[in-house]
Amino acid sequence: MEASDLQHPPFRVLTFRDGQQVIAEDVETEVAARVRFASAVDLCKTRDDAHDHHVELHAGPKVLDRWSSADV
């Protein structure tokens, strides 16, 4: 699922389940991107433990932050 109205988003939050990307959200500011990243992590923490979940925060090609249920 894509959630984007931006042509060249400076930040992107990606959410994965069992290695498959399920949500990609473009975000315009770093503050908003970090809030969205934290929200995605909170949501993943409530999901079924039988599946691997992870969330990544990107600024262009660079990964700024990553969370994985496997690391918990």
Predicted model as a PDB file, atoms N, CA, C, CB and O in Angstrom, pLDDT in the B-factor column:
MODEL        1                                                                  
ATOM      1  N   MET A   1       0.850  -1.170   0.000  1.00 47.00           N  
ATOM      2  CA  MET A   1       0.000   0.000   0.000  1.00 47.00           C  
ATOM      3  C   MET A   1       0.894   1.230   0.000  1.00 47.00           C  
ATOM      4  CB  MET A   1      -0.966  -0.001   1.219  1.00 47.00           C  
ATOM      5  O   MET A   1       1.801   1.344   0.825  1.00 47.00           O  
ATOM      6  N   GLU A   2       0.643   2.137  -0.912  1.00 50.00           N  
ATOM      7  CA  GLU A   2       1.379   3.393  -0.990  1.00 50.00           C  
ATOM      8  C   GLU A   2       0.542   4.519  -0.395  1.00 50.00           C  
ATOM      9  CB  GLU A   2       1.763   3.715  -2.451  1.00 50.00           C  
ATOM     10  O   GLU A   2      -0.664   4.597  -0.627  1.00 50.00           O  
ATOM     11  N   ALA A   3       1.183   5.378   0.364  1.00 51.00           N  
ATOM     12  CA  ALA A   3       0.516   6.548   0.927  1.00 51.00           C  
ATOM     13  C   ALA A   3       1.365   7.765   0.588  1.00 51.00           C  
ATOM     14  CB  ALA A   3       0.309   6.408   2.483  1.00 51.00           C  
ATOM     15  O   ALA A   3       2.227   8.166   1.370  1.00 51.00           O  
ATOM     16  N   SER A   4       1.116   8.363  -0.600  1.00 54.00           N  
ATOM     17  CA  SER A   4       1.987   9.451  -1.028  1.00 54.00           C  
ATOM     18  C   SER A   4       1.285  10.428  -1.956  1.00 54.00           C  
ATOM     19  CB  SER A   4       3.207   8.895  -1.711  1.00 54.00           C  
ATOM     20  O   SER A   4       0.582  10.032  -2.887  1.00 54.00           O  
ATOM     21  N   ASP A   5       1.487  11.705  -1.686  1.00 53.00           N  
ATOM     22  CA  ASP A   5       1.077  12.763  -2.597  1.00 53.00           C  
ATOM     23  C   ASP A   5       2.300  13.576  -3.010  1.00 53.00           C  
ATOM     24  CB  ASP A   5       0.005  13.672  -1.944  1.00 53.00           C  
ATOM     25  O   ASP A   5       2.175  14.521  -3.790  1.00 53.00           O  
ATOM     26  N   LEU A   6       3.472  13.227  -2.502  1.00 50.00           N  
ATOM     27  CA  LEU A   6       4.689  13.993  -2.741  1.00 50.00           C  
ATOM     28  C   LEU A   6       5.407  13.476  -3.977  1.00 50.00           C  
ATOM     29  CB  LEU A   6       5.614  13.930  -1.521  1.00 50.00           C  
ATOM     30  O   LEU A   6       5.479  12.266  -4.189  1.00 50.00           O  
ATOM     31  N   GLN A   7       5.939  14.375  -4.794  1.00 56.00           N  
ATOM     32  CA  GLN A   7       6.668  13.984  -5.994  1.00 56.00           C  
ATOM     33  C   GLN A   7       8.066  13.459  -5.663  1.00 56.00           C  
ATOM     34  CB  GLN A   7       6.767  15.163  -6.950  1.00 56.00           C  
ATOM     35  O   GLN A   7       8.493  12.440  -6.206  1.00 56.00           O  
ATOM     36  N   HIS A   8       8.785  14.161  -4.766  1.00 58.00           N  
ATOM     37  CA  HIS A   8      10.140  13.756  -4.381  1.00 58.00           C  
ATOM     38  C   HIS A   8      10.248  13.825  -2.867  1.00 58.00           C  
ATOM     39  CB  HIS A   8      11.224  14.660  -5.061  1.00 58.00           C  
ATOM     40  O   HIS A   8      10.796  14.781  -2.318  1.00 58.00           O  
ATOM     41  N   PRO A   9       9.727  12.816  -2.198  1.00 66.00           N  
ATOM     42  CA  PRO A   9       9.682  12.867  -0.738  1.00 66.00           C  
ATOM     43  C   PRO A   9      11.072  12.794  -0.115  1.00 66.00           C  
ATOM     44  CB  PRO A   9       8.824  11.735  -0.206  1.00 66.00           C  
ATOM     45  O   PRO A   9      11.886  11.954  -0.500  1.00 66.00           O  
ATOM     46  N   PRO A  10      11.341  13.666   0.838  1.00 90.00           N  
ATOM     47  CA  PRO A  10      12.642  13.607   1.496  1.00 90.00           C  
ATOM     48  C   PRO A  10      12.746  12.441   2.485  1.00 90.00           C  
ATOM     49  CB  PRO A  10      12.911  14.913   2.215  1.00 90.00           C  
ATOM     50  O   PRO A  10      13.844  11.962   2.768  1.00 90.00           O  
ATOM     51  N   PHE A  11      11.607  11.985   3.009  1.00 95.00           N  
ATOM     52  CA  PHE A  11      11.611  10.897   3.998  1.00 95.00           C  
ATOM     53  C   PHE A  11      10.560   9.861   3.620  1.00 95.00           C  
ATOM     54  CB  PHE A  11      11.344  11.445   5.433  1.00 95.00           C  
ATOM     55  O   PHE A  11       9.525  10.180   3.034  1.00 95.00           O  
ATOM     56  N   ARG A  12      10.855   8.603   3.973  1.00 95.00           N  
ATOM     57  CA  ARG A  12       9.929   7.517   3.686  1.00 95.00           C  
ATOM     58  C   ARG A  12       9.968   6.529   4.844  1.00 95.00           C  
ATOM     59  CB  ARG A  12      10.281   6.815   2.339  1.00 95.00           C  
ATOM     60  O   ARG A  12      11.039   6.172   5.336  1.00 95.00           O  
ATOM     61  N   VAL A  13       8.786   6.091   5.274  1.00 97.00           N  
ATOM     62  CA  VAL A  13       8.663   5.078   6.321  1.00 97.00           C  
ATOM     63  C   VAL A  13       8.126   3.813   5.663  1.00 97.00           C  
ATOM     64  CB  VAL A  13       7.723   5.562   7.498  1.00 97.00           C  
ATOM     65  O   VAL A  13       7.059   3.826   5.050  1.00 97.00           O  
ATOM     66  N   LEU A  14       8.876   2.721   5.796  1.00 97.00           N  
ATOM     67  CA  LEU A  14       8.501   1.438   5.199  1.00 97.00           C  
ATOM     68  C   LEU A  14       8.182   0.446   6.307  1.00 97.00           C  
ATOM     69  CB  LEU A  14       9.633   0.892   4.284  1.00 97.00           C  
ATOM     70  O   LEU A  14       8.926   0.332   7.281  1.00 97.00           O  
ATOM     71  N   THR A  15       7.085  -0.263   6.158  1.00 97.00           N  
ATOM     72  CA  THR A  15       6.681  -1.283   7.120  1.00 97.00           C  
ATOM     73  C   THR A  15       6.649  -2.636   6.408  1.00 97.00           C  
ATOM     74  CB  THR A  15       5.287  -0.945   7.753  1.00 97.00           C  
ATOM     75  O   THR A  15       6.087  -2.764   5.320  1.00 97.00           O  
ATOM     76  N   PHE A  16       7.259  -3.638   7.037  1.00 97.00           N  
ATOM     77  CA  PHE A  16       7.377  -4.974   6.452  1.00 97.00           C  
ATOM     78  C   PHE A  16       6.765  -6.024   7.383  1.00 97.00           C  
ATOM     79  CB  PHE A  16       8.856  -5.309   6.166  1.00 97.00           C  
ATOM     80  O   PHE A  16       6.780  -5.878   8.605  1.00 97.00           O  
ATOM     81  N   ARG A  17       6.233  -7.073   6.781  1.00 95.00           N  
ATOM     82  CA  ARG A  17       5.747  -8.242   7.522  1.00 95.00           C  
ATOM     83  C   ARG A  17       6.318  -9.464   6.830  1.00 95.00           C  
ATOM     84  CB  ARG A  17       4.163  -8.296   7.581  1.00 95.00           C  
ATOM     85  O   ARG A  17       6.113  -9.663   5.633  1.00 95.00           O  
ATOM     86  N   ASP A  18       7.028 -10.272   7.579  1.00 94.00           N  
ATOM     87  CA  ASP A  18       7.682 -11.467   7.041  1.00 94.00           C  
ATOM     88  C   ASP A  18       8.520 -11.154   5.804  1.00 94.00           C  
ATOM     89  CB  ASP A  18       6.641 -12.524   6.701  1.00 94.00           C  
ATOM     90  O   ASP A  18       8.532 -11.919   4.840  1.00 94.00           O  
ATOM     91  N   GLY A  19       9.222 -10.018   5.845  1.00 95.00           N  
ATOM     92  CA  GLY A  19      10.118  -9.649   4.765  1.00 95.00           C  
ATOM     93  C   GLY A  19       9.451  -8.999   3.569  1.00 95.00           C  
ATOM     94  O   GLY A  19      10.146  -8.566   2.649  1.00 95.00           O  
ATOM     95  N   GLN A  20       8.147  -8.915   3.549  1.00 96.00           N  
ATOM     96  CA  GLN A  20       7.407  -8.300   2.453  1.00 96.00           C  
ATOM     97  C   GLN A  20       6.960  -6.896   2.848  1.00 96.00           C  
ATOM     98  CB  GLN A  20       6.189  -9.165   2.060  1.00 96.00           C  
ATOM     99  O   GLN A  20       6.357  -6.710   3.905  1.00 96.00           O  
ATOM    100  N   GLN A  21       7.251  -5.919   2.012  1.00 97.00           N  
ATOM    101  CA  GLN A  21       6.799  -4.556   2.292  1.00 97.00           C  
ATOM    102  C   GLN A  21       5.280  -4.510   2.207  1.00 97.00           C  
ATOM    103  CB  GLN A  21       7.439  -3.537   1.305  1.00 97.00           C  
ATOM    104  O   GLN A  21       4.694  -4.964   1.225  1.00 97.00           O  
ATOM    105  N   VAL A  22       4.641  -3.956   3.245  1.00 95.00           N  
ATOM    106  CA  VAL A  22       3.185  -3.853   3.247  1.00 95.00           C  
ATOM    107  C   VAL A  22       2.703  -2.407   3.209  1.00 95.00           C  
ATOM    108  CB  VAL A  22       2.623  -4.544   4.468  1.00 95.00           C  
ATOM    109  O   VAL A  22       1.594  -2.142   2.746  1.00 95.00           O  
ATOM    110  N   ILE A  23       3.519  -1.466   3.689  1.00 95.00           N  
ATOM    111  CA  ILE A  23       3.144  -0.049   3.665  1.00 95.00           C  
ATOM    112  C   ILE A  23       4.386   0.785   3.363  1.00 95.00           C  
ATOM    113  CB  ILE A  23       2.497   0.387   5.022  1.00 95.00           C  
ATOM    114  O   ILE A  23       5.460   0.531   3.907  1.00 95.00           O  
ATOM    115  N   ALA A  24       4.231   1.780   2.493  1.00 95.00           N  
ATOM    116  CA  ALA A  24       5.281   2.760   2.214  1.00 95.00           C  
ATOM    117  C   ALA A  24       4.635   4.133   2.311  1.00 95.00           C  
ATOM    118  CB  ALA A  24       5.948   2.528   0.794  1.00 95.00           C  
ATOM    119  O   ALA A  24       3.703   4.447   1.571  1.00 95.00           O  
ATOM    120  N   GLU A  25       5.141   4.948   3.235  1.00 94.00           N  
ATOM    121  CA  GLU A  25       4.572   6.278   3.453  1.00 94.00           C  
ATOM    122  C   GLU A  25       5.631   7.350   3.237  1.00 94.00           C  
ATOM    123  CB  GLU A  25       3.980   6.391   4.869  1.00 94.00           C  
ATOM    124  O   GLU A  25       6.702   7.306   3.843  1.00 94.00           O  
ATOM    125  N   ASP A  26       5.331   8.302   2.380  1.00 92.00           N  
ATOM    126  CA  ASP A  26       6.213   9.434   2.145  1.00 92.00           C  
ATOM    127  C   ASP A  26       5.871  10.541   3.127  1.00 92.00           C  
ATOM    128  CB  ASP A  26       6.099   9.937   0.685  1.00 92.00           C  
ATOM    129  O   ASP A  26       4.702  10.846   3.364  1.00 92.00           O  
ATOM    130  N   VAL A  27       6.917  11.139   3.699  1.00 92.00           N  
ATOM    131  CA  VAL A  27       6.735  12.165   4.719  1.00 92.00           C  
ATOM    132  C   VAL A  27       7.648  13.349   4.384  1.00 92.00           C  
ATOM    133  CB  VAL A  27       7.043  11.600   6.151  1.00 92.00           C  
ATOM    134  O   VAL A  27       8.792  13.162   3.969  1.00 92.00           O  
ATOM    135  N   GLU A  28       7.139  14.547   4.565  1.00 91.00           N  
ATOM    136  CA  GLU A  28       7.860  15.737   4.114  1.00 91.00           C  
ATOM    137  C   GLU A  28       8.937  16.236   5.080  1.00 91.00           C  
ATOM    138  CB  GLU A  28       6.885  16.833   3.873  1.00 91.00           C  
ATOM    139  O   GLU A  28       9.969  16.735   4.630  1.00 91.00           O  
ATOM    140  N   THR A  29       8.726  16.114   6.400  1.00 93.00           N  
ATOM    141  CA  THR A  29       9.713  16.627   7.360  1.00 93.00           C  
ATOM    142  C   THR A  29      10.259  15.498   8.226  1.00 93.00           C  
ATOM    143  CB  THR A  29       9.089  17.721   8.250  1.00 93.00           C  
ATOM    144  O   THR A  29       9.613  14.465   8.400  1.00 93.00           O  
ATOM    145  N   GLU A  30      11.456  15.710   8.766  1.00 93.00           N  
ATOM    146  CA  GLU A  30      12.057  14.673   9.617  1.00 93.00           C  
ATOM    147  C   GLU A  30      11.249  14.470  10.895  1.00 93.00           C  
ATOM    148  CB  GLU A  30      13.507  15.043   9.969  1.00 93.00           C  
ATOM    149  O   GLU A  30      11.094  13.339  11.357  1.00 93.00           O  
ATOM    150  N   VAL A  31      10.739  15.548  11.464  1.00 95.00           N  
ATOM    151  CA  VAL A  31       9.934  15.417  12.689  1.00 95.00           C  
ATOM    152  C   VAL A  31       8.710  14.553  12.416  1.00 95.00           C  
ATOM    153  CB  VAL A  31       9.500  16.810  13.220  1.00 95.00           C  
ATOM    154  O   VAL A  31       8.418  13.633  13.180  1.00 95.00           O  
ATOM    155  N   ALA A  32       8.000  14.840  11.344  1.00 95.00           N  
ATOM    156  CA  ALA A  32       6.817  14.053  10.992  1.00 95.00           C  
ATOM    157  C   ALA A  32       7.199  12.612  10.672  1.00 95.00           C  
ATOM    158  CB  ALA A  32       6.088  14.684   9.797  1.00 95.00           C  
ATOM    159  O   ALA A  32       6.461  11.686  11.011  1.00 95.00           O  
ATOM    160  N   ALA A  33       8.337  12.414  10.026  1.00 96.00           N  
ATOM    161  CA  ALA A  33       8.786  11.068   9.689  1.00 96.00           C  
ATOM    162  C   ALA A  33       9.102  10.266  10.945  1.00 96.00           C  
ATOM    163  CB  ALA A  33      10.013  11.127   8.779  1.00 96.00           C  
ATOM    164  O   ALA A  33       8.773   9.083  11.025  1.00 96.00           O  
ATOM    165  N   ARG A  34       9.736  10.899  11.923  1.00 97.00           N  
ATOM    166  CA  ARG A  34      10.056  10.188  13.171  1.00 97.00           C  
ATOM    167  C   ARG A  34       8.798   9.853  13.967  1.00 97.00           C  
ATOM    168  CB  ARG A  34      11.004  11.028  14.032  1.00 97.00           C  
ATOM    169  O   ARG A  34       8.723   8.802  14.604  1.00 97.00           O  
ATOM    170  N   VAL A  35       7.812  10.747  13.931  1.00 97.00           N  
ATOM    171  CA  VAL A  35       6.533  10.460  14.596  1.00 97.00           C  
ATOM    172  C   VAL A  35       5.847   9.286  13.900  1.00 97.00           C  
ATOM    173  CB  VAL A  35       5.607  11.715  14.589  1.00 97.00           C  
ATOM    174  O   VAL A  35       5.333   8.384  14.561  1.00 97.00           O  
ATOM    175  N   ARG A  36       5.839   9.300  12.587  1.00 97.00           N  
ATOM    176  CA  ARG A  36       5.206   8.208  11.824  1.00 97.00           C  
ATOM    177  C   ARG A  36       5.946   6.901  12.040  1.00 97.00           C  
ATOM    178  CB  ARG A  36       5.166   8.544  10.322  1.00 97.00           C  
ATOM    179  O   ARG A  36       5.319   5.848  12.157  1.00 97.00           O  
ATOM    180  N   PHE A  37       7.278   6.954  12.096  1.00 98.00           N  
ATOM    181  CA  PHE A  37       8.090   5.762  12.365  1.00 98.00           C  
ATOM    182  C   PHE A  37       7.719   5.176  13.733  1.00 98.00           C  
ATOM    183  CB  PHE A  37       9.610   6.108  12.313  1.00 98.00           C  
ATOM    184  O   PHE A  37       7.490   3.972  13.850  1.00 98.00           O  
ATOM    185  N   ALA A  38       7.660   6.015  14.755  1.00 98.00           N  
ATOM    186  CA  ALA A  38       7.314   5.557  16.105  1.00 98.00           C  
ATOM    187  C   ALA A  38       5.911   4.961  16.135  1.00 98.00           C  
ATOM    188  CB  ALA A  38       7.414   6.717  17.109  1.00 98.00           C  
ATOM    189  O   ALA A  38       5.675   3.960  16.811  1.00 98.00           O  
ATOM    190  N   SER A  39       4.994   5.565  15.414  1.00 97.00           N  
ATOM    191  CA  SER A  39       3.629   5.055  15.351  1.00 97.00           C  
ATOM    192  C   SER A  39       3.583   3.681  14.676  1.00 97.00           C  
ATOM    193  CB  SER A  39       2.728   6.043  14.600  1.00 97.00           C  
ATOM    194  O   SER A  39       2.869   2.787  15.130  1.00 97.00           O  
ATOM    195  N   ALA A  40       4.337   3.517  13.607  1.00 97.00           N  
ATOM    196  CA  ALA A  40       4.388   2.234  12.906  1.00 97.00           C  
ATOM    197  C   ALA A  40       5.000   1.157  13.802  1.00 97.00           C  
ATOM    198  CB  ALA A  40       5.197   2.363  11.599  1.00 97.00           C  
ATOM    199  O   ALA A  40       4.535   0.017  13.807  1.00 97.00           O  
ATOM    200  N   VAL A  41       6.034   1.510  14.555  1.00 97.00           N  
ATOM    201  CA  VAL A  41       6.649   0.555  15.485  1.00 97.00           C  
ATOM    202  C   VAL A  41       5.631   0.145  16.555  1.00 97.00           C  
ATOM    203  CB  VAL A  41       7.924   1.169  16.148  1.00 97.00           C  
ATOM    204  O   VAL A  41       5.491  -1.041  16.855  1.00 97.00           O  
ATOM    205  N   ASP A  42       4.926   1.113  17.127  1.00 96.00           N  
ATOM    206  CA  ASP A  42       3.907   0.807  18.139  1.00 96.00           C  
ATOM    207  C   ASP A  42       2.847  -0.136  17.580  1.00 96.00           C  
ATOM    208  CB  ASP A  42       3.246   2.100  18.644  1.00 96.00           C  
ATOM    209  O   ASP A  42       2.433  -1.079  18.254  1.00 96.00           O  
ATOM    210  N   LEU A  43       2.413   0.115  16.359  1.00 94.00           N  
ATOM    211  CA  LEU A  43       1.408  -0.743  15.734  1.00 94.00           C  
ATOM    212  C   LEU A  43       1.951  -2.154  15.529  1.00 94.00           C  
ATOM    213  CB  LEU A  43       0.956  -0.151  14.391  1.00 94.00           C  
ATOM    214  O   LEU A  43       1.245  -3.130  15.786  1.00 94.00           O  
ATOM    215  N   CYS A  44       3.192  -2.274  15.072  1.00 94.00           N  
ATOM    216  CA  CYS A  44       3.791  -3.592  14.857  1.00 94.00           C  
ATOM    217  C   CYS A  44       3.927  -4.371  16.159  1.00 94.00           C  
ATOM    218  CB  CYS A  44       5.155  -3.447  14.200  1.00 94.00           C  
ATOM    219  O   CYS A  44       3.801  -5.595  16.165  1.00 94.00           O  
ATOM    220  N   LYS A  45       4.180  -3.678  17.249  1.00 93.00           N  
ATOM    221  CA  LYS A  45       4.315  -4.348  18.552  1.00 93.00           C  
ATOM    222  C   LYS A  45       3.014  -4.997  19.001  1.00 93.00           C  
ATOM    223  CB  LYS A  45       4.778  -3.355  19.609  1.00 93.00           C  
ATOM    224  O   LYS A  45       3.034  -5.895  19.842  1.00 93.00           O  
ATOM    225  N   THR A  46       1.881  -4.559  18.454  1.00 91.00           N  
ATOM    226  CA  THR A  46       0.584  -5.139  18.834  1.00 91.00           C  
ATOM    227  C   THR A  46       0.182  -6.284  17.918  1.00 91.00           C  
ATOM    228  CB  THR A  46      -0.498  -4.069  18.815  1.00 91.00           C  
ATOM    229  O   THR A  46      -0.856  -6.907  18.141  1.00 91.00           O  
ATOM    230  N   ARG A  47       0.971  -6.576  16.900  1.00 85.00           N  
ATOM    231  CA  ARG A  47       0.624  -7.593  15.911  1.00 85.00           C  
ATOM    232  C   ARG A  47       1.011  -8.989  16.371  1.00 85.00           C  
ATOM    233  CB  ARG A  47       1.294  -7.285  14.589  1.00 85.00           C  
ATOM    234  O   ARG A  47       1.679  -9.156  17.391  1.00 85.00           O  
ATOM    235  N   ASP A  48       0.590  -9.975  15.618  1.00 74.00           N  
ATOM    236  CA  ASP A  48       0.813 -11.396  15.870  1.00 74.00           C  
ATOM    237  C   ASP A  48       2.310 -11.703  15.971  1.00 74.00           C  
ATOM    238  CB  ASP A  48       0.168 -12.245  14.758  1.00 74.00           C  
ATOM    239  O   ASP A  48       3.077 -11.404  15.055  1.00 74.00           O  
ATOM    240  N   ASP A  49       2.711 -12.296  17.081  1.00 77.00           N  
ATOM    241  CA  ASP A  49       4.119 -12.628  17.294  1.00 77.00           C  
ATOM    242  C   ASP A  49       4.607 -13.757  16.394  1.00 77.00           C  
ATOM    243  CB  ASP A  49       4.341 -13.005  18.734  1.00 77.00           C  
ATOM    244  O   ASP A  49       5.811 -14.002  16.320  1.00 77.00           O  
ATOM    245  N   ALA A  50       3.706 -14.443  15.714  1.00 86.00           N  
ATOM    246  CA  ALA A  50       4.111 -15.527  14.820  1.00 86.00           C  
ATOM    247  C   ALA A  50       4.755 -14.992  13.540  1.00 86.00           C  
ATOM    248  CB  ALA A  50       2.906 -16.398  14.472  1.00 86.00           C  
ATOM    249  O   ALA A  50       5.314 -15.765  12.763  1.00 86.00           O  
ATOM    250  N   HIS A  51       4.682 -13.700  13.318  1.00 91.00           N  
ATOM    251  CA  HIS A  51       5.236 -13.082  12.114  1.00 91.00           C  
ATOM    252  C   HIS A  51       6.334 -12.085  12.487  1.00 91.00           C  
ATOM    253  CB  HIS A  51       4.123 -12.380  11.302  1.00 91.00           C  
ATOM    254  O   HIS A  51       6.296 -11.454  13.543  1.00 91.00           O  
ATOM    255  N   ASP A  52       7.314 -11.963  11.585  1.00 94.00           N  
ATOM    256  CA  ASP A  52       8.377 -10.979  11.754  1.00 94.00           C  
ATOM    257  C   ASP A  52       7.889  -9.642  11.212  1.00 94.00           C  
ATOM    258  CB  ASP A  52       9.688 -11.430  11.034  1.00 94.00           C  
ATOM    259  O   ASP A  52       7.379  -9.572  10.094  1.00 94.00           O  
ATOM    260  N   HIS A  53       8.042  -8.593  11.991  1.00 95.00           N  
ATOM    261  CA  HIS A  53       7.681  -7.245  11.569  1.00 95.00           C  
ATOM    262  C   HIS A  53       8.908  -6.360  11.683  1.00 95.00           C  
ATOM    263  CB  HIS A  53       6.504  -6.681  12.417  1.00 95.00           C  
ATOM    264  O   HIS A  53       9.688  -6.488  12.626  1.00 95.00           O  
ATOM    265  N   HIS A  54       9.079  -5.458  10.719  1.00 96.00           N  
ATOM    266  CA  HIS A  54      10.108  -4.436  10.891  1.00 96.00           C  
ATOM    267  C   HIS A  54       9.712  -3.164  10.159  1.00 96.00           C  
ATOM    268  CB  HIS A  54      11.470  -4.943  10.385  1.00 96.00           C  
ATOM    269  O   HIS A  54       8.936  -3.174   9.204  1.00 96.00           O  
ATOM    270  N   VAL A  55      10.280  -2.066  10.650  1.00 98.00           N  
ATOM    271  CA  VAL A  55       9.973  -0.732  10.137  1.00 98.00           C  
ATOM    272  C   VAL A  55      11.299  -0.030   9.856  1.00 98.00           C  
ATOM    273  CB  VAL A  55       9.090   0.092  11.154  1.00 98.00           C  
ATOM    274  O   VAL A  55      12.246  -0.138  10.635  1.00 98.00           O  
ATOM    275  N   GLU A  56      11.355   0.682   8.748  1.00 98.00           N  
ATOM    276  CA  GLU A  56      12.551   1.436   8.383  1.00 98.00           C  
ATOM    277  C   GLU A  56      12.187   2.889   8.104  1.00 98.00           C  
ATOM    278  CB  GLU A  56      13.242   0.806   7.154  1.00 98.00           C  
ATOM    279  O   GLU A  56      11.133   3.179   7.538  1.00 98.00           O  
ATOM    280  N   LEU A  57      13.068   3.795   8.505  1.00 98.00           N  
ATOM    281  CA  LEU A  57      12.940   5.217   8.205  1.00 98.00           C  
ATOM    282  C   LEU A  57      14.075   5.594   7.269  1.00 98.00           C  
ATOM    283  CB  LEU A  57      12.963   6.089   9.508  1.00 98.00           C  
ATOM    284  O   LEU A  57      15.247   5.449   7.616  1.00 98.00           O  
ATOM    285  N   HIS A  58      13.724   6.084   6.070  1.00 97.00           N  
ATOM    286  CA  HIS A  58      14.707   6.441   5.050  1.00 97.00           C  
ATOM    287  C   HIS A  58      14.712   7.936   4.798  1.00 97.00           C  
ATOM    288  CB  HIS A  58      14.426   5.694   3.752  1.00 97.00           C  
ATOM    289  O   HIS A  58      13.671   8.592   4.843  1.00 97.00           O  
ATOM    290  N   ALA A  59      15.889   8.462   4.533  1.00 95.00           N  
ATOM    291  CA  ALA A  59      16.065   9.822   4.013  1.00 95.00           C  
ATOM    292  C   ALA A  59      16.799   9.629   2.697  1.00 95.00           C  
ATOM    293  CB  ALA A  59      16.869  10.785   5.031  1.00 95.00           C  
ATOM    294  O   ALA A  59      18.016   9.443   2.675  1.00 95.00           O  
ATOM    295  N   GLY A  60      16.051   9.675   1.598  1.00 91.00           N  
ATOM    296  CA  GLY A  60      16.648   9.317   0.317  1.00 91.00           C  
ATOM    297  C   GLY A  60      17.101   7.867   0.377  1.00 91.00           C  
ATOM    298  O   GLY A  60      16.339   7.007   0.818  1.00 91.00           O  
ATOM    299  N   PRO A  61      18.325   7.575  -0.055  1.00 91.00           N  
ATOM    300  CA  PRO A  61      18.816   6.193  -0.029  1.00 91.00           C  
ATOM    301  C   PRO A  61      19.348   5.746   1.344  1.00 91.00           C  
ATOM    302  CB  PRO A  61      19.906   6.033  -1.059  1.00 91.00           C  
ATOM    303  O   PRO A  61      19.644   4.567   1.538  1.00 91.00           O  
ATOM    304  N   LYS A  62      19.468   6.674   2.283  1.00 95.00           N  
ATOM    305  CA  LYS A  62      20.062   6.380   3.588  1.00 95.00           C  
ATOM    306  C   LYS A  62      18.999   5.915   4.588  1.00 95.00           C  
ATOM    307  CB  LYS A  62      20.791   7.621   4.132  1.00 95.00           C  
ATOM    308  O   LYS A  62      17.934   6.524   4.694  1.00 95.00           O  
ATOM    309  N   VAL A  63      19.291   4.831   5.323  1.00 96.00           N  
ATOM    310  CA  VAL A  63      18.409   4.349   6.381  1.00 96.00           C  
ATOM    311  C   VAL A  63      18.778   5.076   7.674  1.00 96.00           C  
ATOM    312  CB  VAL A  63      18.520   2.791   6.552  1.00 96.00           C  
ATOM    313  O   VAL A  63      19.879   4.903   8.196  1.00 96.00           O  
ATOM    314  N   LEU A  64      17.845   5.895   8.189  1.00 96.00           N  
ATOM    315  CA  LEU A  64      18.098   6.651   9.416  1.00 96.00           C  
ATOM    316  C   LEU A  64      17.816   5.837  10.671  1.00 96.00           C  
ATOM    317  CB  LEU A  64      17.261   7.907   9.430  1.00 96.00           C  
ATOM    318  O   LEU A  64      18.492   5.998  11.687  1.00 96.00           O  
ATOM    319  N   ASP A  65      16.824   4.967  10.600  1.00 97.00           N  
ATOM    320  CA  ASP A  65      16.441   4.187  11.770  1.00 97.00           C  
ATOM    321  C   ASP A  65      15.772   2.909  11.304  1.00 97.00           C  
ATOM    322  CB  ASP A  65      15.502   4.993  12.704  1.00 97.00           C  
ATOM    323  O   ASP A  65      15.167   2.862  10.234  1.00 97.00           O  
ATOM    324  N   ARG A  66      15.890   1.861  12.131  1.00 98.00           N  
ATOM    325  CA  ARG A  66      15.274   0.584  11.811  1.00 98.00           C  
ATOM    326  C   ARG A  66      14.862  -0.090  13.114  1.00 98.00           C  
ATOM    327  CB  ARG A  66      16.241  -0.322  10.990  1.00 98.00           C  
ATOM    328  O   ARG A  66      15.601  -0.068  14.098  1.00 98.00           O  
ATOM    329  N   TRP A  67      13.679  -0.687  13.108  1.00 97.00           N  
ATOM    330  CA  TRP A  67      13.209  -1.462  14.246  1.00 97.00           C  
ATOM    331  C   TRP A  67      12.746  -2.813  13.733  1.00 97.00           C  
ATOM    332  CB  TRP A  67      12.065  -0.724  15.009  1.00 97.00           C  
ATOM    333  O   TRP A  67      12.143  -2.900  12.664  1.00 97.00           O  
ATOM    334  N   SER A  68      13.024  -3.872  14.491  1.00 96.00           N  
ATOM    335  CA  SER A  68      12.604  -5.206  14.094  1.00 96.00           C  
ATOM    336  C   SER A  68      12.086  -5.964  15.303  1.00 96.00           C  
ATOM    337  CB  SER A  68      13.761  -5.970  13.434  1.00 96.00           C  
ATOM    338  O   SER A  68      12.658  -5.881  16.390  1.00 96.00           O  
ATOM    339  N   SER A  69      10.999  -6.705  15.110  1.00 93.00           N  
ATOM    340  CA  SER A  69      10.465  -7.532  16.197  1.00 93.00           C  
ATOM    341  C   SER A  69      11.441  -8.644  16.553  1.00 93.00           C  
ATOM    342  CB  SER A  69       9.101  -8.129  15.804  1.00 93.00           C  
ATOM    343  O   SER A  69      11.390  -9.172  17.664  1.00 93.00           O  
ATOM    344  N   ALA A  70      12.315  -9.004  15.646  1.00 89.00           N  
ATOM    345  CA  ALA A  70      13.314 -10.034  15.920  1.00 89.00           C  
ATOM    346  C   ALA A  70      14.369  -9.563  16.912  1.00 89.00           C  
ATOM    347  CB  ALA A  70      13.983 -10.465  14.631  1.00 89.00           C  
ATOM    348  O   ALA A  70      15.028 -10.382  17.553  1.00 89.00           O  
ATOM    349  N   ASP A  71      14.536  -8.246  17.044  1.00 85.00           N  
ATOM    350  CA  ASP A  71      15.531  -7.680  17.951  1.00 85.00           C  
ATOM    351  C   ASP A  71      15.006  -7.501  19.372  1.00 85.00           C  
ATOM    352  CB  ASP A  71      16.006  -6.353  17.422  1.00 85.00           C  
ATOM    353  O   ASP A  71      15.765  -7.156  20.278  1.00 85.00           O  
ATOM    354  N   VAL A  72      13.715  -7.734  19.566  1.00 71.00           N  
ATOM    355  CA  VAL A  72      13.114  -7.479  20.879  1.00 71.00           C  
ATOM    356  C   VAL A  72      13.262  -8.680  21.765  1.00 71.00           C  
ATOM    357  CB  VAL A  72      11.642  -7.108  20.746  1.00 71.00           C  
ATOM    358  O   VAL A  72      12.818  -8.660  22.913  1.00 71.00           O  
TER     359      VAL A  72                                                      
ENDMDL                                                                          
END                                                                             
